[in-house]
Amino acid sequence: MPDLNTSLHLDMLNRFKKRIRLPLRFLKAIKGEIFSKEIYGLQWGDPDVVPPLRFIRDRYVIPYVNAKHNALEIGPGGGRWTRYLLGFGRLYVIDYQSELLEELKKNFNKKNITFIKNNGTDFPGIEEGSIDYLFSFGAFVHLDKHLIEAYLENMKSLAKAGANIVIQYSDKTKIMAQLNEGFSDNTPAEMRKMVLNAGYQILEEDLTTLWHSSIIRFTV
Ligand SMILES: C[S@@+](CC[C@H](N)C(=O)[O-])C[C@H]1O[C@@H](n2cnc3c(N)ncnc32)[C@H](O)[C@@H]1O
């Protein structure tokens, strides 16, 4: 219990007052809309702004960015997460839809990015044993288990020893996933089993940050 002269409640009141300065927030949002580059995908939440996504960004993405490392993102969409991966030496972005890769190129056509169209679970053109970090958000949540298993099998030979692989997947133990028909049938227990059966070692799991999905980090 804080003592009587704690500033805790005044601090909370001040934070609340700041938050309710609506006109200012409104103007700021309009300015953001006018001056920011449109990124397809921000409608699902901006990791710079939405606290759980910010947590994912700060815990599972940013600490791994390294200019001497190679990274791979599966299902980048419009680049909502790609923008945090630009500091890798080489970044492979792989997507099943060429239209999405074209959309991504509009905002992120950088020299260190290789854009790859795949056939759903393969990695054309990526050298074996070359990947230090692999990230996927918003893609595996829609993939059925046989596709996840195929991906897990195919990505094994790409990863360097000790690589970090971070995947967000559908978690049907959560009500928000149950309500989302687009989310595939998956749970932490099943994801864990698939990852272990494919021969990986699980490093970390996050079952609480997101309302409709969970995160698993593993290595070869
Ligand atoms: C919902 S969007 C998420 C995009 C982005 N990662 C984000 O979080 O904003 C799903 C992306 O995964 C891609 N995708 C769907 N199935 C895929 C597959 N089997 N392999 C690779 N990409 C896939 C889609 O084309 C799309 O770019």
Ligand as a Chemical Component Dictionary entry (heavy atoms), coordinates in Angstrom:
data_LIG
# 
_chem_comp.id                   LIG 
_chem_comp.type                 NON-POLYMER 
_chem_comp.pdbx_formal_charge   0 
_chem_comp.three_letter_code    LIG 
# 
loop_
_chem_comp_atom.comp_id 
_chem_comp_atom.atom_id 
_chem_comp_atom.alt_atom_id 
_chem_comp_atom.type_symbol 
_chem_comp_atom.charge 
_chem_comp_atom.model_Cartn_x 
_chem_comp_atom.model_Cartn_y 
_chem_comp_atom.model_Cartn_z 
_chem_comp_atom.pdbx_ordinal 
LIG C1  C1  C 0  -3.454 -10.966 -42.633 1  
LIG S1  S1  S 1  -2.058 -10.644 -43.614 2  
LIG C2  C2  C 0  -0.862 -10.189 -42.366 3  
LIG C3  C3  C 0  0.200  -9.332  -42.930 4  
LIG C4  C4  C 0  1.237  -8.807  -41.947 5  
LIG N1  N1  N 0  2.124  -9.817  -41.460 6  
LIG C5  C5  C 0  0.584  -8.066  -40.783 7  
LIG O1  O1  O 0  0.608  -8.589  -39.669 8  
LIG O2  O2  O -1 0.051  -6.971  -41.024 9  
LIG C6  C6  C 0  -1.511 -12.281 -44.092 10 
LIG C7  C7  C 0  -0.361 -12.284 -45.057 11 
LIG O3  O3  O 0  0.110  -13.628 -45.189 12 
LIG C8  C8  C 0  0.168  -13.976 -46.569 13 
LIG N2  N2  N 0  -0.015 -15.409 -46.675 14 
LIG C9  C9  C 0  -1.156 -16.114 -46.553 15 
LIG N3  N3  N 0  -0.897 -17.434 -46.674 16 
LIG C10 C10 C 0  0.445  -17.550 -46.856 17 
LIG C11 C11 C 0  1.337  -18.633 -47.025 18 
LIG N4  N4  N 0  0.898  -19.887 -47.053 19 
LIG N5  N5  N 0  2.643  -18.375 -47.159 20 
LIG C12 C12 C 0  3.113  -17.109 -47.155 21 
LIG N6  N6  N 0  2.325  -16.037 -47.002 22 
LIG C13 C13 C 0  1.000  -16.257 -46.850 23 
LIG C14 C14 C 0  -0.937 -13.119 -47.199 24 
LIG O4  O4  O 0  -0.782 -12.999 -48.589 25 
LIG C15 C15 C 0  -0.734 -11.821 -46.448 26 
LIG O5  O5  O 0  0.319  -11.073 -46.970 27 
# 
loop_
_chem_comp_bond.comp_id 
_chem_comp_bond.atom_id_1 
_chem_comp_bond.atom_id_2 
_chem_comp_bond.value_order 
_chem_comp_bond.pdbx_ordinal 
LIG C1  S1  SING 1  
LIG S1  C2  SING 2  
LIG S1  C6  SING 3  
LIG C2  C3  SING 4  
LIG C3  C4  SING 5  
LIG C4  N1  SING 6  
LIG C4  C5  SING 7  
LIG C5  O1  DOUB 8  
LIG C5  O2  SING 9  
LIG C6  C7  SING 10 
LIG C7  O3  SING 11 
LIG C7  C15 SING 12 
LIG O3  C8  SING 13 
LIG C8  N2  SING 14 
LIG C8  C14 SING 15 
LIG N2  C9  SING 16 
LIG N2  C13 SING 17 
LIG C9  N3  DOUB 18 
LIG N3  C10 SING 19 
LIG C10 C11 SING 20 
LIG C10 C13 DOUB 21 
LIG C11 N4  SING 22 
LIG C11 N5  DOUB 23 
LIG N5  C12 SING 24 
LIG C12 N6  DOUB 25 
LIG N6  C13 SING 26 
LIG C14 O4  SING 27 
LIG C14 C15 SING 28 
LIG C15 O5  SING 29 
# 
